[in-house]
Amino acid sequence: MKKIIQNIITLSLVVASLASCKKDENRVNYLGASKPELSASTAGPILLTKATALQHAVTFSWTNPEYQFTTGISSQDVTYYLQFDLAGANFGTPDNTSDIIISKDLGIDLNDSVLNRSLAHIGLNGLEVDVPHDIEVRIKAVLRNDNLPVYSDPIRINGVTPYLDVAVPVPTTGNLYLVGSASPGGWSNPIPSANLAEQTFTQVDVTKYELTVNLTGGQYYLLLPENGSWSNKYAVHDNTAAGYKTTGEFGYNGGNSFYNADIPGPDDSGLYKLTFDFKTGKYTVEKQ
């Protein structure tokens, strides 16, 4: 009996050992991938204009990284990110770079408009318009869920000049003022001298204005590019729209235009930060 028990134990160990070997044989291991090779149809310069927004600007092409596993070359679809940064920045700050996502394809044709939008997201506030910039471009390849990233060497394109592309015309005066029953100075226009500073927006960048101000709850306001004039104004289309007290779309130019309704202020009086983004045509009102 003792010998039978020993034989059973020995047999169990052999089976367990074989099962372990079988498990090891079935394990799929990542062996690596080739660095994609990126090329562009031009090294620059590229002058982008609104008049040629839909015309071809540049073509990018790259090679498949051919992800290798112990089972062979991966059959999964590869997702690519075409990434842009200023020359010399070395993609060191992800928040200051711009990406275009491409599924499966090994190339992409960009027109002026698409490339211009990509440049608008480089750096803290986008690239300065109407000025040539040297940029770097690279490809990031990933498998499902952004796993196993592989990067190409960056290529340089010199003298890329973006243009100003906005949803709402930016104030040509360079100034923006708050007026209305929600504001400290009410509907007085010109704004009373005692209230002028607190009702004058700060231009954050080419297309964004901000103002932190005490607002009277349940009232309305407009934005003026020129203090003392009602000729031009920024307003909303429908001041009864849900949510417009805290966020919404605004436009230009009042009167008989599509955007001719006063902007509704928040329900409660208090200190608020107003941000108007002319690039997107949207605004936000945040309680401070």
C-alpha positions in Angstrom: 0.0 0.0 0.0 2.8 2.4 1.0 4.5 1.8 -2.4 1.2 2.4 -4.3 0.8 5.7 -2.4 4.4 6.7 -3.3 3.7 5.9 -7.0 0.5 8.0 -7.0 2.5 11.0 -5.5 5.3 10.6 -8.1 2.7 10.4 -10.9 1.0 13.6 -9.6 4.3 15.4 -9.5 5.1 14.4 -13.1 1.6 15.6 -14.3 2.0 18.9 -12.4 5.5 19.3 -14.0 4.2 18.6 -17.5 1.2 21.0 -16.9 3.7 23.7 -15.8 5.8 23.2 -18.9 2.7 23.3 -21.1 1.6 26.6 -19.4 5.1 28.1 -20.0 4.9 27.1 -23.7 1.5 28.8 -24.1 2.6 32.1 -22.6 2.8 34.9 -25.2 5.7 37.2 -24.6 6.4 40.6 -26.3 9.7 40.5 -28.2 9.8 44.1 -29.4 9.0 46.3 -32.4 10.8 48.2 -35.1 11.1 52.0 -34.7 8.7 53.6 -37.3 10.4 55.6 -40.0 8.6 58.9 -40.7 8.9 61.0 -43.8 7.2 64.2 -45.1 6.5 65.5 -48.6 8.3 68.8 -47.8 10.8 70.1 -45.3 9.3 73.6 -45.6 8.6 76.4 -45.7 4.8 76.0 -45.5 2.6 79.2 -45.6 -0.9 78.4 -44.3 -3.8 80.8 -45.1 -7.5 80.9 -44.6 -8.0 81.4 -48.3 -6.3 78.1 -49.0 -7.7 76.3 -46.0 -8.9 73.2 -48.0 -5.8 73.0 -50.2 -3.0 70.4 -49.6 -0.3 71.4 -47.2 1.8 68.3 -46.5 1.8 64.5 -46.7 3.3 62.3 -43.9 4.1 58.6 -44.4 5.6 56.1 -42.0 6.5 52.4 -41.7 4.7 49.7 -39.7 6.5 48.9 -36.4 5.6 45.2 -36.8 5.1 44.3 -33.2 6.7 40.9 -32.5 5.5 38.3 -30.0 6.5 34.7 -29.4 3.5 33.8 -31.6 4.8 35.9 -34.4 3.9 39.3 -35.8 0.9 40.9 -34.1 -2.4 40.8 -36.0 -3.8 43.6 -33.8 -4.6 46.9 -35.4 -2.0 49.6 -34.7 -3.1 53.1 -33.7 -0.8 56.0 -34.6 -0.4 59.5 -33.2 1.1 62.1 -35.4 2.7 64.5 -32.9 3.8 68.1 -33.3 6.1 70.2 -31.2 8.3 73.3 -31.5 11.8 72.5 -32.8 14.1 72.0 -29.8 11.3 71.3 -27.3 11.9 67.5 -27.8 8.3 66.6 -26.9 9.3 67.2 -23.3 5.9 68.7 -22.1 3.0 66.5 -23.4 0.4 69.2 -22.5 2.2 71.6 -24.9 2.3 69.2 -27.9 -0.5 68.4 -30.4 -1.7 65.1 -31.7 -3.6 63.8 -34.7 -4.9 60.2 -34.2 -4.8 57.9 -37.2 -6.2 54.3 -37.1 -4.3 51.7 -39.1 -3.2 53.9 -42.0 0.5 54.4 -42.8 0.1 58.0 -44.1 -2.0 61.1 -44.0 -2.6 64.1 -46.2 -3.1 67.4 -44.3 -4.7 70.5 -45.7 -4.0 74.0 -44.5 -6.9 74.0 -42.1 -6.1 70.7 -40.3 -2.4 71.6 -40.0 -3.3 75.1 -38.8 -5.5 73.6 -36.0 -2.7 71.3 -34.9 -0.3 74.3 -34.6 -2.9 76.1 -32.5 -2.3 73.5 -29.7 1.5 73.7 -29.5 2.9 75.5 -26.5 0.9 77.2 -23.8 -1.2 79.3 -26.1 -0.6 78.0 -29.6 1.9 79.3 -32.1 1.9 83.0 -32.9 0.0 83.6 -36.1 1.5 85.1 -39.3 5.0 84.2 -38.1 7.1 81.3 -39.4 8.0 78.6 -36.9 10.3 75.6 -37.1 8.5 72.5 -35.8 9.3 68.8 -35.2 7.0 65.9 -36.0 7.1 62.3 -34.9 4.9 59.2 -35.0 3.8 57.3 -31.8 2.6 53.8 -32.5 0.6 51.9 -29.9 -1.4 48.7 -29.6 -4.8 48.3 -28.0 -5.5 50.7 -25.0 -2.3 52.7 -25.8 -0.1 49.8 -24.8 3.6 49.3 -25.9 4.3 52.7 -27.4 7.0 53.0 -30.0 8.3 56.4 -31.3 9.9 57.4 -34.6 12.8 59.8 -34.7 11.4 63.3 -35.1 11.7 65.1 -38.5 12.0 68.9 -38.8 9.9 71.2 -40.9 11.1 74.7 -41.2 9.1 77.9 -41.7 5.6 76.8 -41.0 3.4 79.9 -40.8 -0.1 79.6 -39.1 -3.0 81.9 -39.6 -5.6 83.2 -37.2 -8.7 81.0 -37.4 -11.5 81.9 -35.0 -15.2 81.1 -34.5 -16.0 84.6 -33.5 -14.2 87.8 -34.7 -11.6 89.0 -32.2 -12.0 92.6 -31.0 -10.1 94.8 -33.5 -9.6 97.3 -30.8 -7.7 94.8 -28.6 -10.0 95.7 -25.8 -13.1 94.1 -24.3 -15.5 95.6 -21.7 -18.4 94.3 -19.6 -21.7 96.2 -19.4 -25.1 95.3 -18.1 -27.4 95.1 -15.1 -25.2 92.3 -13.8 -22.1 94.5 -13.8 -21.0 96.9 -11.1 -21.6 99.9 -13.4 -25.0 98.7 -14.8 -25.9 99.6 -18.3 -24.0 102.9 -18.3 -22.0 103.3 -21.5 -19.4 104.8 -21.3 -18.6 102.8 -18.2 -18.4 105.0 -15.1 -14.7 105.8 -14.4 -15.0 104.3 -11.0 -16.0 101.0 -12.5 -13.8 101.0 -15.7 -10.9 99.0 -14.3 -13.1 96.2 -12.8 -15.1 95.9 -16.0 -12.2 95.7 -18.4 -11.2 92.2 -19.6 -7.6 91.0 -19.7 -6.4 89.5 -23.0 -4.8 86.2 -22.1 -3.7 85.4 -25.6 -4.6 86.2 -29.2 -8.1 84.7 -28.9 -8.9 84.5 -25.2 -10.1 87.2 -22.7 -10.8 86.8 -19.0 -12.3 88.9 -16.2 -12.9 88.3 -12.5 -15.7 90.6 -11.3 -18.5 90.9 -8.8 -21.8 90.1 -10.6 -25.3 90.9 -9.4 -27.4 87.7 -9.5 -30.3 87.1 -11.8 -29.2 89.9 -14.2 -27.8 90.3 -17.8 -24.7 91.7 -19.5 -23.1 92.2 -22.9 -19.5 92.6 -24.1 -18.3 95.7 -26.0 -15.1 96.1 -28.0 -15.2 99.9 -27.6 -16.1 101.7 -24.4 -18.9 104.3 -25.0 -20.2 102.7 -28.2 -23.2 100.4 -28.8 -22.2 99.9 -32.5 -20.6 96.5 -32.0 -21.3 94.0 -29.3 -20.9 90.3 -28.3 -24.1 88.5 -27.2 -25.9 85.1 -27.3 -28.6 83.8 -29.5 -31.0 82.6 -26.8 -30.7 83.8 -23.2 -33.3 81.3 -22.1 -31.2 78.3 -23.1 -30.4 75.9 -20.2 -27.0 76.3 -18.8 -26.2 79.6 -20.5 -25.7 81.2 -17.1 -22.5 79.3 -16.7 -21.4 78.3 -20.2 -22.5 78.6 -23.8 -21.8 80.0 -27.3 -21.6 83.7 -28.0 -21.3 85.6 -31.2 -21.1 89.0 -33.0 -22.8 91.6 -33.7 -26.1 92.1 -32.0 -28.9 94.1 -33.7 -30.6 91.9 -36.3 -27.9 89.3 -36.3 -28.2 85.7 -35.0 -26.6 86.7 -31.7 -28.7 89.5 -30.4 -29.7 88.5 -26.8 -28.2 89.7 -23.6 -26.1 87.2 -21.9 -27.8 85.8 -18.7 -25.7 86.1 -15.5 -25.6 83.6 -12.7 -28.5 83.3 -10.3 -26.5 84.3 -7.2 -24.5 87.5 -6.6 -20.8 87.0 -6.0 -17.3 87.0 -7.5 -17.1 85.2 -10.8 -14.4 84.5 -13.4 -15.6 85.1 -17.0 -13.6 83.4 -19.8 -14.5 84.2 -23.5 -12.6 82.1 -26.1 -13.0 83.5 -29.6 -11.3 80.5 -31.1 -14.1 78.2 -30.0 -16.8 80.8 -29.7 -17.6 79.5 -26.2 -17.5 81.1 -22.7 -17.5 79.9 -19.1 -18.6 81.6 -15.9 -17.0 80.2 -12.7 -17.8 81.1 -9.1 -14.6 82.2 -7.2 
